[in-house]
């Protein structure tokens, strides 16, 4: 293999596929990136056997070949080179030589024959979604997924597509986020699947920086493929049935109020400094005088009470919530104002954007 390419393209490709490298791999070759020169392109592959990421860019390929090299080492090294042309070639044995104007290095690798085969997805369903829309949907849902793998279905994001409507849902059983998206192209029939939340988080890091206009999604029985421009991410799907979450979303509310996202966030951050000593328990009281009282009980470090102006309809009401769960949704929702709905201290609180009906977030109340 002998290839000439730019340092910028090389660094970008390595950073993308690095997202599939896990720190607890048992096979040494899984800590490596497969670098392959073929035709007029330089390909990169990485996998942890749960997800696989590949990408490519056009390069000056003088001779074809492939080798796997330690992911962290090559990525760190290339990031320290100046933006200029870099030469890659395989030296004696299993060594990748990286040459630039001012330096030459040798990185010992492992044969490409030992690298696992990148799975091929034979799609049963395919659809495309605008990259920006998908990126926003990821940000507004994935944070609500469970980090506890004892219930695998909750450690994923639930996708349902019916005709031209797509939903993304995540829950850890204490809070839930649902985002509705209208697809530009209608699909035949309907389907549902659960994609690991860890995969969706890594996918979000790719979509945020991508210049591609759309994401192509292909779903098979037990795998999903996401194609963003020159990048492909393949992941296994989580087996099992997602909870019938629609039943717990309240249809009506006794109290509704509109509040500034920024003002409520600021107050919650202050109150949370004290609520940490009390399992993040925060009391929220809405009154007809147009004020929202946000407070925490007295803790070892003190207490805090603060007011926010609101536009309210319905009866006076109060509820105790996990302040961090409420702060999370305010952080990820782009809207300047939100609608907050509640019925009683035992019913879930509902947060929605003031404009549009494409998003809903619910938080289960705390028993006090």
RABEL-V932180 format. One record per residue. RES is the residue in one letter. BURIAL is b if it has 16 or more other ideal C-beta (glycine too) atoms within 10 Angstrom, else e. D_CENTER is the distance of its C-alpha to the mean C-alpha in Angstrom with 1 decimal. Layout:
res->RES burial->BURIAL d_center->D_CENTER
res->RES burial->BURIAL d_center->D_CENTER
This chain:
res->X burial->b d_center->35.7
res->X burial->e d_center->36.3
res->X burial->b d_center->33.8
res->X burial->e d_center->33.8
res->X burial->b d_center->30.6
res->X burial->e d_center->29.3
res->X burial->b d_center->27.6
res->X burial->e d_center->24.9
res->X burial->b d_center->23.9
res->X burial->b d_center->24.2
res->X burial->b d_center->22.0
res->X burial->e d_center->19.2
res->X burial->b d_center->19.3
res->X burial->b d_center->19.4
res->X burial->b d_center->16.4
res->X burial->b d_center->14.3
res->X burial->b d_center->15.6
res->X burial->b d_center->15.6
res->X burial->b d_center->11.9
res->X burial->b d_center->13.5
res->X burial->b d_center->16.1
res->X burial->e d_center->16.4
res->X burial->e d_center->18.9
res->X burial->e d_center->20.7
res->X burial->e d_center->21.8
res->X burial->e d_center->25.3
res->X burial->e d_center->26.3
res->X burial->e d_center->27.0
res->X burial->b d_center->26.1
res->X burial->b d_center->22.5
res->X burial->b d_center->22.4
res->X burial->b d_center->23.5
res->X burial->b d_center->22.4
res->X burial->b d_center->24.6
res->X burial->b d_center->26.2
res->X burial->b d_center->28.2
res->X burial->b d_center->30.6
res->X burial->e d_center->31.7
res->X burial->e d_center->33.5
res->X burial->e d_center->32.4
res->X burial->e d_center->28.9
res->X burial->b d_center->27.2
res->X burial->b d_center->24.4
res->X burial->b d_center->21.9
res->X burial->b d_center->20.4
res->X burial->b d_center->18.6
res->X burial->b d_center->17.7
res->X burial->b d_center->17.4
res->X burial->e d_center->18.8
res->X burial->e d_center->15.7
res->X burial->b d_center->13.7
res->X burial->b d_center->15.7
res->X burial->b d_center->14.9
res->X burial->b d_center->17.9
res->X burial->b d_center->19.0
res->X burial->b d_center->22.4
res->X burial->b d_center->24.5
res->X burial->e d_center->28.2
res->X burial->b d_center->30.5
res->X burial->e d_center->34.2
res->X burial->b d_center->34.7
res->X burial->e d_center->38.2
res->X burial->e d_center->37.9
res->X burial->e d_center->35.3
res->X burial->b d_center->34.0
res->X burial->b d_center->31.1
res->X burial->b d_center->30.3
res->X burial->b d_center->27.5
res->X burial->b d_center->27.2
res->X burial->b d_center->25.4
res->X burial->b d_center->21.9
res->X burial->e d_center->22.0
res->X burial->b d_center->25.6
res->X burial->b d_center->25.5
res->X burial->b d_center->22.4
res->X burial->e d_center->24.0
res->X burial->b d_center->27.3
res->X burial->b d_center->26.3
res->X burial->e d_center->24.6
res->X burial->e d_center->28.0
res->X burial->b d_center->29.9
res->X burial->e d_center->31.0
res->X burial->e d_center->29.9
res->X burial->e d_center->32.5
res->X burial->e d_center->33.4
res->X burial->b d_center->32.5
res->X burial->b d_center->34.4
res->X burial->b d_center->33.0
res->X burial->b d_center->35.5
res->X burial->b d_center->36.1
res->X burial->e d_center->39.1
res->X burial->e d_center->41.3
res->X burial->e d_center->39.7
res->X burial->e d_center->36.0
res->X burial->e d_center->35.4
res->X burial->b d_center->33.2
res->X burial->b d_center->35.1
res->X burial->b d_center->33.3
res->X burial->e d_center->35.8
res->X burial->e d_center->35.6
res->X burial->e d_center->38.4
res->X burial->e d_center->38.8
res->X burial->e d_center->37.5
res->X burial->e d_center->37.5
res->X burial->e d_center->35.6
res->X burial->e d_center->35.5
res->X burial->b d_center->32.4
res->X burial->e d_center->33.3
res->X burial->b d_center->31.2
res->X burial->b d_center->31.3
res->X burial->e d_center->32.6
res->X burial->b d_center->30.2
res->X burial->e d_center->32.0
res->X burial->e d_center->30.3
res->X burial->b d_center->26.7
res->X burial->e d_center->25.2
res->X burial->e d_center->25.3
res->X burial->e d_center->22.1
res->X burial->b d_center->21.8
res->X burial->e d_center->22.8
res->X burial->b d_center->21.3
res->X burial->e d_center->24.1
res->X burial->e d_center->22.4
res->X burial->e d_center->23.8
res->X burial->b d_center->21.7
res->X burial->e d_center->20.3
res->X burial->b d_center->19.1
res->X burial->b d_center->17.7
res->X burial->b d_center->15.7
res->X burial->e d_center->15.8
res->X burial->b d_center->13.2
res->X burial->e d_center->13.2
res->X burial->b d_center->13.2
res->X burial->b d_center->10.2
res->X burial->b d_center->8.2
res->X burial->b d_center->9.7
res->X burial->b d_center->9.0
res->X burial->b d_center->5.2
res->X burial->b d_center->6.2
res->X burial->b d_center->9.0
res->X burial->b d_center->8.1
res->X burial->b d_center->5.4
res->X burial->b d_center->7.5
res->X burial->b d_center->10.5
res->X burial->b d_center->10.0
res->X burial->b d_center->12.7
res->X burial->e d_center->12.7
res->X burial->e d_center->16.2
res->X burial->e d_center->16.7
res->X burial->e d_center->20.1
res->X burial->e d_center->18.9
res->X burial->e d_center->16.6
res->X burial->e d_center->16.0
res->X burial->b d_center->14.5
res->X burial->b d_center->12.0
res->X burial->b d_center->10.4
res->X burial->b d_center->9.3
res->X burial->b d_center->12.7
res->X burial->b d_center->13.5
res->X burial->b d_center->17.0
res->X burial->b d_center->18.9
res->X burial->e d_center->22.5
res->X burial->e d_center->24.4
res->X burial->e d_center->22.5
res->X burial->e d_center->20.4
res->X burial->b d_center->16.9
res->X burial->b d_center->15.1
res->X burial->b d_center->11.6
res->X burial->b d_center->12.3
res->X burial->b d_center->11.0
res->X burial->b d_center->13.7
res->X burial->b d_center->15.1
res->X burial->e d_center->18.6
res->X burial->e d_center->19.1
res->X burial->b d_center->16.8
res->X burial->b d_center->15.2
res->X burial->b d_center->13.2
res->X burial->b d_center->14.2
res->X burial->b d_center->13.6
res->X burial->b d_center->16.3
res->X burial->b d_center->16.4
res->X burial->e d_center->19.7
res->X burial->b d_center->19.7
res->X burial->e d_center->22.3
res->X burial->e d_center->23.7
res->X burial->e d_center->24.7
res->X burial->b d_center->24.2
res->X burial->e d_center->27.1
res->X burial->e d_center->26.7
res->X burial->e d_center->23.6
res->X burial->e d_center->21.2
res->X burial->e d_center->18.5
res->X burial->b d_center->16.1
res->X burial->b d_center->13.6
res->X burial->b d_center->10.7
res->X burial->b d_center->9.7
res->X burial->b d_center->6.7
res->X burial->b d_center->6.9
res->X burial->b d_center->7.0
res->X burial->b d_center->4.0
res->X burial->e d_center->2.4
res->X burial->b d_center->5.7
res->X burial->b d_center->5.9
res->X burial->b d_center->4.4
res->X burial->e d_center->7.0
res->X burial->b d_center->9.3
res->X burial->b d_center->9.4
res->X burial->e d_center->9.9
res->X burial->e d_center->12.9
res->X burial->b d_center->14.2
res->X burial->e d_center->17.5
res->X burial->e d_center->17.4
res->X burial->e d_center->18.1
res->X burial->b d_center->16.5
res->X burial->b d_center->14.3
res->X burial->b d_center->16.5
res->X burial->b d_center->15.3
res->X burial->b d_center->17.8
res->X burial->b d_center->18.0
res->X burial->b d_center->20.8
res->X burial->e d_center->22.0
res->X burial->e d_center->19.8
res->X burial->b d_center->17.5
res->X burial->b d_center->15.1
res->X burial->b d_center->15.2
res->X burial->b d_center->13.0
res->X burial->b d_center->15.3
res->X burial->b d_center->14.6
res->X burial->b d_center->18.0
res->X burial->b d_center->19.2
res->X burial->b d_center->16.1
res->X burial->b d_center->15.6
res->X burial->b d_center->13.0
res->X burial->b d_center->14.7
res->X burial->b d_center->13.5
res->X burial->b d_center->15.6
res->X burial->b d_center->15.2
res->X burial->b d_center->15.9
res->X burial->e d_center->19.5
res->X burial->e d_center->20.8
res->X burial->e d_center->21.1
res->X burial->b d_center->18.6
res->X burial->b d_center->20.5
res->X burial->e d_center->22.5
res->X burial->e d_center->20.6
res->X burial->e d_center->22.6
res->X burial->e d_center->25.6
res->X burial->e d_center->24.4
res->X burial->e d_center->23.4
res->X burial->e d_center->26.6
res->X burial->e d_center->28.5
res->X burial->e d_center->30.8
res->X burial->b d_center->30.9
res->X burial->e d_center->34.0
res->X burial->b d_center->32.5
res->X burial->b d_center->30.3
res->X burial->b d_center->29.8
res->X burial->e d_center->28.2
res->X burial->b d_center->27.0
res->X burial->b d_center->25.6
res->X burial->b d_center->22.0
res->X burial->e d_center->23.0
res->X burial->b d_center->26.1
res->X burial->b d_center->24.6
res->X burial->b d_center->21.8
res->X burial->e d_center->24.6
res->X burial->b d_center->26.8
res->X burial->b d_center->24.1
res->X burial->e d_center->23.4
res->X burial->e d_center->27.1
res->X burial->b d_center->27.6
res->X burial->b d_center->24.8
res->X burial->e d_center->26.8
res->X burial->b d_center->29.4
res->X burial->b d_center->27.4
res->X burial->e d_center->25.7
res->X burial->b d_center->29.2
res->X burial->b d_center->29.1
res->X burial->e d_center->25.8
res->X burial->b d_center->24.2
res->X burial->b d_center->26.6
res->X burial->b d_center->27.2
res->X burial->b d_center->29.9
res->X burial->b d_center->29.5
res->X burial->b d_center->32.8
res->X burial->b d_center->33.3
res->X burial->b d_center->36.8
res->X burial->e d_center->38.8
res->X burial->e d_center->39.8
res->X burial->e d_center->36.5
res->X burial->e d_center->35.0
res->X burial->b d_center->32.1
res->X burial->e d_center->32.8
res->X burial->b d_center->30.0
res->X burial->b d_center->31.4
res->X burial->b d_center->31.2
res->X burial->e d_center->34.0
res->X burial->e d_center->36.0
res->X burial->e d_center->34.4
res->X burial->e d_center->35.8
res->X burial->e d_center->34.6
res->X burial->e d_center->35.7
res->X burial->e d_center->34.4
res->X burial->b d_center->33.1
res->X burial->e d_center->33.8
res->X burial->b d_center->32.7
res->X burial->e d_center->33.2
res->X burial->b d_center->31.2
res->X burial->e d_center->32.9
res->X burial->b d_center->31.8
res->X burial->e d_center->33.1
res->X burial->b d_center->33.8
res->X burial->e d_center->35.4
res->X burial->e d_center->36.5
res->X burial->e d_center->37.8
res->X burial->e d_center->37.3
res->X burial->b d_center->34.6
res->X burial->b d_center->32.7
res->X burial->b d_center->29.9
res->X burial->b d_center->28.3
res->X burial->b d_center->24.6
res->X burial->b d_center->22.1
res->X burial->b d_center->21.9
res->X burial->e d_center->18.5
res->X burial->b d_center->17.0
res->X burial->b d_center->18.6
res->X burial->b d_center->17.7
res->X burial->b d_center->14.0
res->X burial->b d_center->14.2
res->X burial->b d_center->16.7
res->X burial->e d_center->14.4
res->X burial->b d_center->11.6
res->X burial->b d_center->14.3
res->X burial->e d_center->16.0
res->X burial->e d_center->19.3
res->X burial->e d_center->22.3
res->X burial->b d_center->23.6
res->X burial->b d_center->22.5
res->X burial->b d_center->24.7
res->X burial->b d_center->25.0
res->X burial->b d_center->26.8
res->X burial->b d_center->28.6
res->X burial->b d_center->31.6
res->X burial->e d_center->32.6
res->X burial->e d_center->31.6
res->X burial->e d_center->30.8
res->X burial->b d_center->28.6
res->X burial->b d_center->24.9
res->X burial->b d_center->24.1
res->X burial->b d_center->22.4
res->X burial->b d_center->20.6
res->X burial->b d_center->20.5
res->X burial->b d_center->20.6
res->X burial->e d_center->24.2
res->X burial->e d_center->23.9
res->X burial->e d_center->22.7
res->X burial->e d_center->22.0
res->X burial->e d_center->18.6
res->X burial->b d_center->16.7
res->X burial->b d_center->17.8
res->X burial->b d_center->16.7
res->X burial->b d_center->19.2
res->X burial->b d_center->20.1
res->X burial->b d_center->22.8
res->X burial->b d_center->25.8
res->X burial->b d_center->27.1
res->X burial->e d_center->30.7
res->X burial->e d_center->33.0
